Amino acid sequence: MLLALLGLCLSWAPSSWAQEESAPAEAAAPAEEAETPAEVAAEEEVVEEADLGVGYAFDNIVLFVCAVLVLFMQAGFAMVEVGLNAAKNTVNILYKNVMDLSVGALLFFLIGFGLMYPTSYMTPEQAETVSGYFAFGGSGIYESAPDRTFSPQVDWLFQAVFAATAATIVSGAVAGRMKFTAYLVYSAILTGLIYPISGYWKWGGGWLMQFGELTADGWSMGFQDFAGSAVVHAVGGFAGLAGALILGPRLGRFTAEGKSVPLPGHNVAFAALGVFILWVGWYGFNPGSQLAFQSSADTDATVMIAVNTTLAAAAGVVAATLISWGIFGKPDLTMSLNGALGGLVGITACCDCFTNTWSIVIGAVAGVLVVLGVVMLDKLKIDDPVGAWPVHGLCGIWGCMAIGILPNAHLESGATSFGIQLIGTASICVWAFVTMGIVFGVLKMIGMLRVTPEEETAGLDISEHGMHAYPSDAITGGQVA
């Protein structure tokens, strides 16, 4: 009986008893050596080095938000261009803005980023021997380094949306008469090749940053363009000017005698909304270009840049309003809207080096230049439906040259000069105008550039895409001018 009870108890024993019984057999296998306290401390130190801390996280998150703001500028450009053009071309304009971003992002990933920042893909020894005019680091995004300031991923994102901005500027200048396929070709070449090369000259450490004496910290002088008055905006503005010249004006824009015939946009409310979106997006464009946000000095610089951006835009509106009122006899809202954009473009190069007061001067001069630029194009019979060249080309030049003319931190420190600013601005503008002029010229020569007069009259929405932007047009069969 006792033996039976003992057997029953053993059958109910916990499984851990069985594990304990098997322990001696497992102990026969070689045991891993215990880590010493020094090895444990070394492992903890490696983990700590891999985590770059709160400051790294803060800088990267702020730059990511700024990149999203710049991306949102695509919506602003779309609304401005749609509002200032005929309703029959609305779908075409929106489509081009979508493709600018999409094609541009892919090509900037494949080749543009490697052209603009080639030394990021190289060892220090390789970077020392690279050409200052042209180099290619590689496709995709460069590898992360242990002592990195930014994640390469967010670095690429911030630079890619800048490339898309340069491309979409041209859309408004060539609206209403360019074939969709031709625009895709242009956009691909600009974002994949033209913009990254001139961007390398300045932001990638190329020849425009190699003036003065070579010291242990690099060259003592260089071309100054903080957030891209020339690198981004003048590239787009002068590419648009080349396109407008080679395309020729829209049908009915000028009479046979050369008299200007205004072709007003169909929705000024869209244009105004677009300008407000662009103004907000510019707070990613300019303050984001500070590229560091965690220290007190960086924070002070970032908010100063934001204030300078605001003051310049406001001054551009007021100046454009006053001068257009004087010239045309009545205040012109479209001129005032472009005055805001002109002020924003003008301050983009120099928002980091001028005082608040001088920023007002920069914006006011830009507002005047916008109006005079529109009038000049009209006199020369160049059709730029949205004023892309006066806003981005002319004011882009002004923003960079103001650094070489007016008192600012860069001149006081000896980081640049009037001559250096002139060389840098002129080289970037000529590069964009000549290269894109060749592209547009070849497209015209092979019959791929402009739609037929019949297609232009019907509207690009129907002739190029087979759809209406507004349901009422489809119902009535008509087109709103």
Disulfide bonds with the S-S distance in Angstrom:
none
